[in-house]
Amino acid sequence: MTLEQFSPMLMRREIMRAREKRMVFKNFLWIPDNVEDPRTIGQSVTLPSIGAIASSSYSDGSITYASVDDQSQTLLINKQVLCPIKVTDINRIQSVKGLYPAIAQEMGYSMANYQDSDLAAGIYAGAGVTTDLSSTGVDSGNVFDALMTLKADMKVKNVNEDIPLFVDPYLSKAIASSAGFIKTNNDEIIASGQVGRMAGFIIIETNNLTTTGTYKGGNLVVNACAFTPNRSVAWVEQKGFSVEMLRDTATVSDLMRAHQIYGWKVVRADEVAHFKVKVNVETSI
């Protein structure tokens, strides 16, 4: 059986499974229920939302009812991800058990990494809270204080609950080496990339943040981010994304491509933070 003949439905399932496993942000996004599976680029989706509702003291007497402020927003399906591959050694592919699932897994991982990176860049741009420590920097000695500053900036916006903070491996290292770090268990690490807690943040490690410079060079700047889970950043994706298989007319090869459309939107900017920080080289550990 050649790659061209292999069932796209089975490959789609394997790709989706691998992609779901690898995506870090998706575990914390607001994925609206009962949304029609998008079919075309440019399609819009309505996100139901209302404004803040005020309460007050009460004693027997008249009651004034406040109108509910409909703040529904429109999310545009305007993103696409494509993962195309070529297989030239058909005989080897056919003879090695488990190679098809391995291909699907790598394709799913590739799509997940692309979408996480794309989403991170959008979160920075849409954040209503910005804490910039890119000039002074942090290490294990002062990172707790830096996170408390970020937490205070978010509390001013009435964000009081524990929320995920997405960091790169080197910022994660500084946090994990700090005295205020609380390590998590292995099950949570496997499920979401969670490595622990500090200063009211759930620390999530990911390689898909935007960074500049290098840690060894002493000029690494990490664009970390935080947002209220299942609430402030909405995500809609094509569940029945396409997997196509065909023969290459120019070479004796089989081709396959996975393509998905999707869209996301920051819907509560005051609950989203951009934490831009320089990670100083450790000298005390």
KARAKA-V965901 format. One record per residue. N is the residue number from 1. RES is the residue in three letters. PHI is phi as a letter, one per 40 degrees, with the letter a starting at -180 (* if undefined). Layout:
BEGIN
n->N res->RES phi->PHI
n->N res->RES phi->PHI
END
This chain:
BEGIN
n->1 res->MET phi->*
n->2 res->THR phi->c
n->3 res->LEU phi->d
n->4 res->GLU phi->c
n->5 res->GLN phi->c
n->6 res->PHE phi->c
n->7 res->SER phi->c
n->8 res->PRO phi->c
n->9 res->MET phi->c
n->10 res->LEU phi->c
n->11 res->MET phi->c
n->12 res->ARG phi->d
n->13 res->ARG phi->c
n->14 res->GLU phi->c
n->15 res->ILE phi->c
n->16 res->MET phi->c
n->17 res->ARG phi->c
n->18 res->ALA phi->c
n->19 res->ARG phi->c
n->20 res->GLU phi->c
n->21 res->LYS phi->c
n->22 res->ARG phi->c
n->23 res->MET phi->c
n->24 res->VAL phi->c
n->25 res->PHE phi->c
n->26 res->LYS phi->c
n->27 res->ASN phi->c
n->28 res->PHE phi->b
n->29 res->LEU phi->c
n->30 res->TRP phi->c
n->31 res->ILE phi->b
n->32 res->PRO phi->c
n->33 res->ASP phi->c
n->34 res->ASN phi->f
n->35 res->VAL phi->c
n->36 res->GLU phi->c
n->37 res->ASP phi->c
n->38 res->PRO phi->c
n->39 res->ARG phi->b
n->40 res->THR phi->b
n->41 res->ILE phi->c
n->42 res->GLY phi->g
n->43 res->GLN phi->c
n->44 res->SER phi->b
n->45 res->VAL phi->b
n->46 res->THR phi->c
n->47 res->LEU phi->b
n->48 res->PRO phi->c
n->49 res->SER phi->a
n->50 res->ILE phi->b
n->51 res->GLY phi->c
n->52 res->ALA phi->c
n->53 res->ILE phi->b
n->54 res->ALA phi->c
n->55 res->SER phi->b
n->56 res->SER phi->a
n->57 res->SER phi->c
n->58 res->TYR phi->a
n->59 res->SER phi->b
n->60 res->ASP phi->d
n->61 res->GLY phi->i
n->62 res->SER phi->c
n->63 res->ILE phi->b
n->64 res->THR phi->b
n->65 res->TYR phi->c
n->66 res->ALA phi->c
n->67 res->SER phi->c
n->68 res->VAL phi->c
n->69 res->ASP phi->c
n->70 res->ASP phi->c
n->71 res->GLN phi->b
n->72 res->SER phi->d
n->73 res->GLN phi->b
n->74 res->THR phi->b
n->75 res->LEU phi->b
n->76 res->LEU phi->b
n->77 res->ILE phi->c
n->78 res->ASN phi->b
n->79 res->LYS phi->b
n->80 res->GLN phi->b
n->81 res->VAL phi->b
n->82 res->LEU phi->b
n->83 res->CYS phi->b
n->84 res->PRO phi->b
n->85 res->ILE phi->b
n->86 res->LYS phi->b
n->87 res->VAL phi->b
n->88 res->THR phi->b
n->89 res->ASP phi->c
n->90 res->ILE phi->c
n->91 res->ASN phi->c
n->92 res->ARG phi->c
n->93 res->ILE phi->d
n->94 res->GLN phi->c
n->95 res->SER phi->c
n->96 res->VAL phi->c
n->97 res->LYS phi->c
n->98 res->GLY phi->g
n->99 res->LEU phi->c
n->100 res->TYR phi->c
n->101 res->PRO phi->d
n->102 res->ALA phi->c
n->103 res->ILE phi->c
n->104 res->ALA phi->c
n->105 res->GLN phi->c
n->106 res->GLU phi->c
n->107 res->MET phi->c
n->108 res->GLY phi->c
n->109 res->TYR phi->c
n->110 res->SER phi->c
n->111 res->MET phi->c
n->112 res->ALA phi->c
n->113 res->ASN phi->c
n->114 res->TYR phi->c
n->115 res->GLN phi->c
n->116 res->ASP phi->c
n->117 res->SER phi->c
n->118 res->ASP phi->c
n->119 res->LEU phi->c
n->120 res->ALA phi->d
n->121 res->ALA phi->c
n->122 res->GLY phi->c
n->123 res->ILE phi->c
n->124 res->TYR phi->d
n->125 res->ALA phi->c
n->126 res->GLY phi->c
n->127 res->ALA phi->c
n->128 res->GLY phi->c
n->129 res->VAL phi->b
n->130 res->THR phi->b
n->131 res->THR phi->b
n->132 res->ASP phi->b
n->133 res->LEU phi->b
n->134 res->SER phi->c
n->135 res->SER phi->c
n->136 res->THR phi->c
n->137 res->GLY phi->g
n->138 res->VAL phi->b
n->139 res->ASP phi->a
n->140 res->SER phi->c
n->141 res->GLY phi->c
n->142 res->ASN phi->b
n->143 res->VAL phi->c
n->144 res->PHE phi->c
n->145 res->ASP phi->c
n->146 res->ALA phi->c
n->147 res->LEU phi->c
n->148 res->MET phi->c
n->149 res->THR phi->c
n->150 res->LEU phi->c
n->151 res->LYS phi->c
n->152 res->ALA phi->c
n->153 res->ASP phi->c
n->154 res->MET phi->c
n->155 res->LYS phi->c
n->156 res->VAL phi->d
n->157 res->LYS phi->c
n->158 res->ASN phi->g
n->159 res->VAL phi->c
n->160 res->ASN phi->b
n->161 res->GLU phi->c
n->162 res->ASP phi->c
n->163 res->ILE phi->b
n->164 res->PRO phi->c
n->165 res->LEU phi->b
n->166 res->PHE phi->c
n->167 res->VAL phi->b
n->168 res->ASP phi->c
n->169 res->PRO phi->d
n->170 res->TYR phi->c
n->171 res->LEU phi->c
n->172 res->SER phi->c
n->173 res->LYS phi->c
n->174 res->ALA phi->c
n->175 res->ILE phi->c
n->176 res->ALA phi->c
n->177 res->SER phi->c
n->178 res->SER phi->c
n->179 res->ALA phi->c
n->180 res->GLY phi->c
n->181 res->PHE phi->c
n->182 res->ILE phi->b
n->183 res->LYS phi->c
n->184 res->THR phi->c
n->185 res->ASN phi->c
n->186 res->ASN phi->c
n->187 res->ASP phi->c
n->188 res->GLU phi->c
n->189 res->ILE phi->c
n->190 res->ILE phi->c
n->191 res->ALA phi->c
n->192 res->SER phi->a
n->193 res->GLY phi->g
n->194 res->GLN phi->c
n->195 res->VAL phi->b
n->196 res->GLY phi->i
n->197 res->ARG phi->b
n->198 res->MET phi->a
n->199 res->ALA phi->f
n->200 res->GLY phi->g
n->201 res->PHE phi->b
n->202 res->ILE phi->c
n->203 res->ILE phi->c
n->204 res->ILE phi->b
n->205 res->GLU phi->c
n->206 res->THR phi->a
n->207 res->ASN phi->c
n->208 res->ASN phi->b
n->209 res->LEU phi->c
n->210 res->THR phi->c
n->211 res->THR phi->b
n->212 res->THR phi->b
n->213 res->GLY phi->g
n->214 res->THR phi->b
n->215 res->TYR phi->c
n->216 res->LYS phi->c
n->217 res->GLY phi->c
n->218 res->GLY phi->g
n->219 res->ASN phi->b
n->220 res->LEU phi->c
n->221 res->VAL phi->b
n->222 res->VAL phi->b
n->223 res->ASN phi->c
n->224 res->ALA phi->c
n->225 res->CYS phi->a
n->226 res->ALA phi->a
n->227 res->PHE phi->a
n->228 res->THR phi->c
n->229 res->PRO phi->c
n->230 res->ASN phi->f
n->231 res->ARG phi->a
n->232 res->SER phi->c
n->233 res->VAL phi->b
n->234 res->ALA phi->c
n->235 res->TRP phi->a
n->236 res->VAL phi->b
n->237 res->GLU phi->b
n->238 res->GLN phi->c
n->239 res->LYS phi->c
n->240 res->GLY phi->c
n->241 res->PHE phi->c
n->242 res->SER phi->c
n->243 res->VAL phi->b
n->244 res->GLU phi->b
n->245 res->MET phi->b
n->246 res->LEU phi->a
n->247 res->ARG phi->c
n->248 res->ASP phi->c
n->249 res->THR phi->c
n->250 res->ALA phi->c
n->251 res->THR phi->b
n->252 res->VAL phi->c
n->253 res->SER phi->a
n->254 res->ASP phi->b
n->255 res->LEU phi->b
n->256 res->MET phi->a
n->257 res->ARG phi->a
n->258 res->ALA phi->b
n->259 res->HIS phi->b
n->260 res->GLN phi->b
n->261 res->ILE phi->b
n->262 res->TYR phi->a
n->263 res->GLY phi->a
n->264 res->TRP phi->a
n->265 res->LYS phi->a
n->266 res->VAL phi->c
n->267 res->VAL phi->b
n->268 res->ARG phi->b
n->269 res->ALA phi->c
n->270 res->ASP phi->c
n->271 res->GLU phi->b
n->272 res->VAL phi->b
n->273 res->ALA phi->b
n->274 res->HIS phi->b
n->275 res->PHE phi->b
n->276 res->LYS phi->c
n->277 res->VAL phi->a
n->278 res->LYS phi->c
n->279 res->VAL phi->b
n->280 res->ASN phi->c
n->281 res->VAL phi->c
n->282 res->GLU phi->c
n->283 res->THR phi->b
n->284 res->SER phi->b
n->285 res->ILE phi->b
END
